[in-house]
Each structure stands twice: as structure tokens, then as C-alpha cells.
Amino acid sequence: MSKESSFDIVSKIDLPEVTNAISIAKKEIQNRYDFKGSKSDISLDKEELVLISDDEYKLEQLKDVLISKMIKRGVAIKNIDYGKIENASGGTVRQRAKLVQGIDKENAKKINTIIKNSGLKVKTQVQDDQIRVTGKSRDELQQIIAAIRGADLAIDVQFINYR
């Protein structure tokens, strides 16, 4: 009797690493010459980043600093959904960025299409915000993982519970 193997496809952001990246970025902003005297700030409100700066140019610089720190900490920047830039109090501008967690229906359909197009005999099951892939052969499951990693998805995905 052959035992079935499975793994889950998820899309998560490590919030403690995001907090670490924000604190490192804040320290760099305090020490950078081009940010001296500016009202630039980054904060994390639940699962939403709030970026505030003097003008749009400085806001873009602030985003660049934050993104570089997030990349160094291993945080997926594909899962950050930036909102529009809005005017804030005191002549500053604000931008909110939502941290996207979980796989939405649209991306789940794309992933299922990639799996079906591979031609391998595996079963997929969408469970809330993750996808479980089950198959008899571990080699087939690894081919599915390679196909999904090679695909250009709008979100960053991780593979967990490989059994």
C-alpha cells in the first residue's frame, strides 16, 4: 500500500522580521544626511505599514531604505501592496502599504492552473488561504514545487508541511 505524500502552499510574512527591518531602517534614517531635519517615519499598524515623509521624493527614498532592510531580513517584498500617496498633516505626505498574507482566489486559480498544466498526477485542495497538494510520488511533488517557483506569481509563496 503506497502512502500519499503532501505539502501546503502558503503565503506568509514574518511580522517580527518586518518589525526588525523597520527599526533598522529608522536608525539609518536618523543618521542619513539627506533625512536631517525631515519628518520621515515608518510604523507598523497591525498588518499595515505607514510611511510618512516631507514630500514624495523623500517618501520614495524612505521606501527604498525600508525595502533594502526587508530584503536583508528575508522578508518577501512581493507581498507588500502600496496604497496611493495622500497628503497628511503638517505639510507631509503619507502612504499606507498593506502586508498581504494568504493566497487569494485569483492566485489560487493561477497556482492550480500551473499544477494542472504540469501533467503530473497530483490532487490539489484549496483550504482557506492555502493550497494542499497531495500525490503518491515525492518526485512529482518536488517537480510541482519547482514549477511553482519558476512561475511569475504576484505573491511570494512558501512550501510547508512536506510529508
C-alpha positions as CSV (number, residue, x, y, z in Angstrom):
1,M,0.0,0.0,0.0
2,S,1.5,3.3,-1.1
3,K,1.3,6.2,1.4
4,E,0.4,9.6,-0.1
5,S,2.8,12.5,0.4
6,S,1.6,16.1,0.6
7,F,2.7,19.7,1.2
8,D,1.0,23.0,1.7
9,I,1.5,26.2,-0.4
10,V,1.1,29.3,1.8
11,S,1.9,33.0,1.5
12,K,3.0,34.5,4.8
13,I,5.1,37.4,6.0
14,D,7.2,37.0,9.2
15,L,6.0,40.0,11.2
16,P,8.8,40.0,13.7
17,E,11.3,40.3,10.8
18,V,9.2,43.2,9.4
19,T,9.4,44.9,12.9
20,N,13.2,44.4,12.9
21,A,13.6,45.8,9.4
22,I,11.5,48.9,10.4
23,S,13.7,49.6,13.4
24,I,16.9,49.2,11.4
25,A,15.5,51.5,8.7
26,K,14.5,54.1,11.3
27,K,18.1,54.1,12.7
28,E,19.5,54.6,9.2
29,I,17.1,57.5,8.5
30,Q,18.2,59.2,11.7
31,N,21.8,59.0,10.7
32,R,21.5,59.9,7.0
33,Y,22.4,63.4,5.9
34,D,19.6,63.7,3.3
35,F,17.0,63.0,6.1
36,K,18.4,65.5,8.6
37,G,15.5,67.8,9.9
38,S,12.9,65.9,7.9
39,K,9.6,64.5,9.4
40,S,10.1,61.0,8.0
41,D,8.8,58.0,9.9
42,I,7.8,54.3,9.4
43,S,5.4,52.5,11.6
44,L,3.6,49.2,11.6
45,D,-0.1,49.3,12.4
46,K,-1.4,45.7,12.8
47,E,-0.7,44.4,9.3
48,E,-0.2,47.7,7.6
49,L,2.9,49.8,7.1
50,V,2.5,53.6,7.4
51,L,5.2,55.7,5.7
52,I,5.3,59.5,6.3
53,S,7.8,62.0,4.9
54,D,8.1,65.6,3.8
55,D,7.4,65.1,0.1
56,E,7.0,62.4,-2.5
57,Y,10.7,62.3,-3.3
58,K,11.7,61.7,0.3
59,L,8.9,59.1,0.6
60,E,10.4,57.2,-2.3
61,Q,13.8,57.3,-0.6
62,L,12.2,56.1,2.6
63,K,10.6,53.2,0.7
64,D,14.0,52.3,-0.8
65,V,15.7,52.2,2.6
66,L,12.8,50.1,4.1
67,I,12.8,47.6,1.1
68,S,16.6,47.1,1.3
69,K,16.4,46.3,5.0
70,M,13.4,43.9,4.4
71,I,15.4,42.1,1.7
72,K,18.3,41.7,4.0
73,R,16.0,40.3,6.7
74,G,14.5,37.8,4.2
75,V,11.0,39.4,4.1
76,A,9.1,38.9,0.8
77,I,8.6,42.4,-0.8
78,K,6.2,40.9,-3.4
79,N,3.6,40.7,-0.6
80,I,3.5,44.4,0.1
81,D,0.6,46.2,-1.6
82,Y,1.2,50.0,-1.6
83,G,-1.7,52.4,-1.5
84,K,-1.9,55.8,-3.1
85,I,0.1,58.7,-1.7
86,E,-2.0,61.1,0.3
87,N,-1.5,64.5,2.0
88,A,-1.0,64.3,5.8
89,S,-1.0,67.0,8.5
90,G,1.9,69.4,8.8
91,G,2.7,69.5,5.1
92,T,3.8,65.9,4.9
93,V,2.7,63.0,2.7
94,R,1.6,59.6,3.8
95,Q,1.5,56.2,2.1
96,R,-0.1,53.1,3.5
97,A,1.2,49.6,2.5
98,K,-0.8,46.5,3.3
99,L,1.1,43.3,4.1
100,V,-0.6,40.6,2.1
101,Q,-0.9,37.3,3.9
102,G,-2.5,34.2,2.4
103,I,-3.4,33.1,-1.1
104,D,-6.4,34.8,-2.6
105,K,-8.8,33.1,-5.0
106,E,-7.2,34.7,-8.1
107,N,-3.7,33.5,-7.2
108,A,-5.0,30.1,-6.1
109,K,-6.5,29.6,-9.6
110,K,-3.2,30.5,-11.2
111,I,-1.3,28.0,-9.0
112,N,-3.9,25.3,-9.8
113,T,-3.5,26.0,-13.5
114,I,0.3,25.7,-13.2
115,I,-0.2,22.3,-11.4
116,K,-2.7,21.0,-13.9
117,N,-0.5,22.1,-16.9
118,S,2.4,20.1,-15.4
119,G,0.6,16.9,-16.4
120,L,1.5,15.2,-13.1
121,K,-1.0,13.0,-11.2
122,V,-1.5,15.1,-8.1
123,K,-4.6,16.4,-6.3
124,T,-5.0,20.0,-5.1
125,Q,-7.3,21.3,-2.4
126,V,-7.8,24.9,-1.6
127,Q,-8.1,25.4,2.2
128,D,-9.0,29.0,3.2
129,D,-5.8,30.9,2.3
130,Q,-3.5,27.9,1.5
131,I,-3.4,25.1,-1.0
132,R,-2.7,21.4,-0.2
133,V,-1.1,19.3,-2.9
134,T,-1.2,15.5,-2.5
135,G,0.4,12.9,-4.6
136,K,1.8,9.3,-4.5
137,S,5.3,10.2,-5.6
138,R,7.6,12.6,-3.7
139,D,9.4,13.2,-7.0
140,E,6.2,14.5,-8.6
141,L,5.6,16.8,-5.6
142,Q,9.2,18.2,-6.0
143,Q,8.5,18.8,-9.7
144,I,5.4,20.8,-8.7
145,I,7.4,22.9,-6.3
146,A,10.0,23.6,-9.0
147,A,7.2,24.6,-11.5
148,I,5.6,26.9,-9.0
149,R,8.9,28.5,-8.0
150,G,9.7,29.1,-11.7
151,A,6.3,30.7,-12.3
152,D,5.9,34.5,-12.1
153,L,3.3,34.9,-9.4
154,A,2.1,38.2,-8.0
155,I,2.8,36.9,-4.4
156,D,5.6,35.1,-2.7
157,V,4.8,31.6,-1.8
158,Q,6.3,29.1,0.7
159,F,6.1,25.4,0.9
160,I,5.4,23.9,4.3
161,N,4.3,20.6,6.0
162,Y,6.1,18.5,3.4
163,R,5.4,14.9,4.4
